[in-house]
């Protein structure tokens, strides 16, 4: 009875494959959507330049759209790291990654749940930074207090990124 229960318990780890598969599907979808967004921006720029028009807020709109796509790419990377990490932690080491280890980066090599969490947290912080700058592009600052809040938020981001870099080195 004990052996049956333990083998069933051990086999139940394969439920993680659902998260791995759908995480990969989510990453692929995000990569496609971000790429389509970049294509649409390129098409808009081409049409705008070919007609000789220069709409108001043209530069801000282009930058905001591209930053939005970068944001989607970063979230897709989070999904990839999550999927690879779960697979390596619960199912098996990825043989193709082991063979290519000399040539490839170790960014997708996950050896513990804490390591997976740290890698995902760093990418999520970058997503938040990119999202912050995307929102700031369209913000109008009307008072000195709003400018001071903006300066403080930039300082807080810089300090946070500094400490993330310090943690990464150790």
N, C-alpha and C positions, 0 to 999 in steps of 0.2 A: 504494500500500500504506500509506504514511504517513497520507494523508488518511482512509482507511478506518479505520485504527487510532485516530486522533485523534477522529474523529466517534463511534466506538464508545465510546471512553473518556469523551468528554463526555456522551454519552447515558446512560452507566452511573450518572450522578448521580441519575437518576430512581428508583433503588433506595431512596433516602432517603424516597420517598413511603410506603413500608411503615412506617417509623418515625413519619412524620407521621400517617398514617391510624390506626394502632393506638395512638399516643399520644393522639389525640383520642378514640378509643373508650374508652381507659383513663380519661381525664379525665371523660367523660360518666358512665361507670360509677361512678367515685368520687363525683361530684356526686349521683347518684341514691342511692347507699348512704348517704352522709352525711345527705341529706335524709330518708330513711326512718328513720335513727337518731334524728334530731331529732323526727320525727313520733311515733316510739315513746316517746320521753321525754315528749312532751306528753301522749300518751294515758295513760301511767303516772301522771303528775302529776294529770291530771283524775280518773282512777279513784281514786287515793289520796285526793284531797280530797273527792270525792263520797261515799266510804265513811266519811270521818271518821278514817281510820287515819293514823298517823304512824310509819312503820317506822323502826327504828334505822338510822343512817347515811343517812337519806333525802337530806339536802342534799348529802353527799359523793357519793352515787351519781348524783344529777342533774347536779352540776357535772362529774363525771368523764365522764359520757356525752356531755354537750354539748362538753366539751373534746375528746373523742375525735372527734366529728363535725367540729369546727373543724380538727382535725389532718387529717382526710380531705379537707376542702375545700382546705386549703393544699397537700396533695400533688396534688390535681386541678389547682390553679393551676400547680404546677411542670410537670405534664404539658402543660398548655395552652401555657405559655411555651416549653417544649421543642419542641412541634410547630410553633408559629408561627415560632420562630427557625430551625429546620431548613429549613422551607419557604422562608423568605425568604433564607436563606444559600445554599441549593443549587438551588432551583427558580426562583423568581421573587418579585418584590415583590408584595404583596397589594394589588391595585388598590382594593378597597373601603376598605382602611385608609388608603391614600394620599388618597382623596377625602375621608374623614372626619377627616383629620389635624388640621384646625383645631379641631374640636370634641372629638376623642377624646384620651385620654391616650396617651402614647408608651410605655407599659409593655410593649406587645407589639412595638414597633419594635426590630428587631435588625439591627445593621450589621456585626458581626464575631463570630467564635467566642468571643473573650474577653468580649464584652458579653453573649452568651448564657450563658456560664459564670458570670459575675458575678451575673446576675439569678437564675439557678437556685440558686446558692450561697446567696444572701440568703434566698430562700424556704425552702431546706432548713434553714438555721439557725433560722428561725422555727418550722419543723416540729419540730425538736429541742427548742426551748424549750417549745413547747406540750406535747410528749410528756413532757418532764421534769415539768412541773407536773401533768400527768395522773397520773403515777406518784407524785408527792409527796403528793397528796391522801389516798391510802390508806396512807401510811407512818406508822408509830407510832414516835416518838422516845422511847427509854427511858433513855438515858444522856446526860450532858452532852457526851461526845465525839461522839455521833450528831448532837446539835444543832449542834455546831461544824462538823461536816462539811456539814450542811445550809446553814449560814450561808456557808461557803466556796464551796459550789456556787452559791448565789445570787449571791455576789460575782463569781465567775468568769463567770456568765451576764451580769451587768450590764456587766462589763468588755468581754466579747466583743461585746455589742450596742452599746456605746459606740464601739468601733473600727469596727464595720460602718457605723455612722452617719457616722463620720469619713471612711471610704473613699468612701461614697456621695456626700458633699458635694464631694469632689475628683474 
